């Protein structure tokens, strides 16, 4: 799968987002982990602080906390791998 995607794109990044999300307790956190990696890669036209502010307007404290942890994990994973 990775080889196929790499052949279709100039750049391809792969992180173990699903595995990390499961470690965190919910496969749904995979989405935030991937967003964290994208934010760190500078491929999104938004900075982390802007995204954090948007989430803080939408989520309750507990939900915000776990989502921010997932984003931070994605950012760290990107830095470690690339």
C-alpha positions, 0 to 999 in steps of 0.5 A, a space after each residue: 500500500 505504501 509503495 502504491 501511494 508513494 508512486 502516485 505522489 511526490 511526497 508521502 508520509 506514513 505514521 502509525 496513527 491508528 496504533 497510537 489512537 488505540 493506545 490512547 483508548 479510542 480509534 477515533 483519535 486517529 483523526 486528530 493524530 493525523 491532523 497533528 502530523 499535518 500541522 507539524 508538516 506545514 501542509 495545512 494552511 493553519 498553525 497549531 495555535 489557530 487550530 487549538 483555539 477553534 477546538 476550544 470553542 467547540 469541545 468541552 474541557 475533557 474532550 478538548 484535553 484528549 483531542 489536544 493530547 492526540 494532536 500533540 502525539 501526531 506532531 511528535 510522531 511526525 518530528 520523530 519520523 521525518 
